[in-house]
Amino acid sequence: MEKFLEFVQQHSDDDVTRLILDKTKWPDIDIDLAAACIESRRKLRGKVAEWYGNQRLIFPVKLSAEQCSSTATGLYKAMFATRIASRAGWRIADLTGGLGVDSWMFSRQAGEVLYNEMQEKLCKAAAHNFQELGAGNIRISNAIAAPDTIEDILKDFDADIVYMDPARRGEGGKKVFLIEECTPDVLTIKDIIFKRSRHILIKLSPMADITMVCDRLGRNCREVHCVAYDGECKELLIWMDREWDGEYLLTAVELPSDYPSTVDNTLTFNTSEERNATLKLIGSDAIESHTYLFEPGKALMKAGAFNVLSERFSICKLGRFTHYYLTDSAEKAEELRKFGKIFQIVKVLPLDKRSIKSVGKEYPKAEVTARNIPMDTETFRKKLGVTSGDDAHIFGLKSDNAGNLLFVVSRI
């Protein structure tokens, strides 16, 4: 083992394809495993710093490193699970252990964790890694999570929560999108799990349709969290509660770049509130009196917090399907900054050939965005004739009451 770990460290910057082609040079080293470790470690750089920096960890499957949680999202799940369990010494069973990042994160908050994974080589690596990381409260299980195995996996482990991150690839590595096509199929095992545990926590792709997923999972869906980090919506978390029979809450979570040093920014609502919220559309004569433009972050967009955002913050929206908002309040702008991007408006013009030509000449370097106008962002950029750079941002946006507009703004 020591010789293998030393080899991986010495060749960490090498071309792994060349290493594999030249594997006969090192007959006493498992070169395929070494290549997987080297590539996986590269994937973990900036994603899970604690693991990347530990040279004694083993990563046998590159795909698992690509798909594992980051430190920020993993910690958020662990804190969420702590709230769900609501007792000291809580226990969680991770049925889809994979590389083990989530199990490790849970272990730092929970009393005990059951890590289950169907691939034996991942189980062996996880057992080694958990020992190296000093995580002594994690049990290892090597089994396929399926209707006929769930009770055996959980029988000696009294779990407060059962966690799953279903694999979103089918036969041949093809991506799948319906929840019943993922592995394990949550729909076929959730009732069996509920016999053993009150709570189920599911991690899904940010591409999943929230309404469809919750309709399929049924009345036990209690909360849906849309978690964004580093400018991207990273995952959906579905909390299912055996004793819940009501409308689920939606929470949009924007994890700051230094999370958990600073708190996460959340907005919680339910679908009824969004449906019944009063949409405030900006009037054509009021646009120029507003100072700030707000672009919601990815979590708010995924959660569908459109009308409720307008009502909660008393801000006006450009259009029913143009998800940009205006305010003249510096205080509101500062509060909204936690949930997306705030821009100071420099000028607003009707979007036409004349304004495009003049603004393009005045701001030769600027970022460009087009929404709901008769051209996409790249076409708009070409018409403006600008290149990326400087602090200016040019938006082409449709207003329901004022038509297509050109906004010149600066990020604050």
Secondary structure, 3 states (H helix, E strand, C coil): CHHHHHHHHHCCCCCHHHHHHCHHHCCCCCHHHHHHHHHHHHHHCCCCHHHHCCCCCCCCCHHHHHHCCCHHHHHHHHHHHHHHHCCCCCEEEECCCCCCHHHHHHHCCCCEEEEECCCHHHHHHHHHHHHHCCCCCEEEECCCCCCCCHHHHHCCCCCCEEEECCECECHHHCECCCHHHCECCHHHHHHHHHCCCCEEEEEECCCCCHHHHHHHHCCCEEEEEEEEECCEEEEEEEEEECCCCCCCEEEEEEECCCCCCCCCEEEEEEHHHHHHCCCCECCCCCHHHCCEEEEECHHHHHHCCCHHHHHHHCCEEEECCEEEEEECCHHHHHHHHHHEEEEEEEEEEECCHHHHHHHHHHCCECEEEEECCCCCHHHHHHHHCCECCCCEEEEEEEECCCEEEEEEEEEC
